[in-house]
Amino acid sequence: MSAPPDMSAAAITHRLHLCSALSDLDPARRLDAKLDMSPAGITRRLREAAALLELCRKLGAVGA
């Protein structure tokens, strides 16, 4: 069994600094990880939304 992680303020601050050093914190790219805005990503989401709309229409027709 391993020891629990050090939860002191200094240890947490150190881990946060390590994570920050590994990440891209450029403000221009802050949403990239949250939402793919490439043309392919947008097309993929639009196709998914259209397919879900069609499914909802079919389910609505069956239930009507």
Rosetta blueprint (number, residue, H / E / L):
1 M L
2 S L
3 A L
4 P L
5 P L
6 D L
7 M L
8 S L
9 A H
10 A H
11 A H
12 I H
13 T H
14 H H
15 R H
16 L H
17 H H
18 L H
19 C H
20 S H
21 A H
22 L H
23 S L
24 D L
25 L L
26 D L
27 P H
28 A H
29 R H
30 R L
31 L L
32 D L
33 A L
34 K L
35 L L
36 D L
37 M L
38 S L
39 P H
40 A H
41 G H
42 I H
43 T H
44 R H
45 R H
46 L H
47 R H
48 E H
49 A H
50 A H
51 A H
52 L H
53 L H
54 E H
55 L H
56 C H
57 R H
58 K H
59 L H
60 G H
61 A H
62 V H
63 G H
64 A L
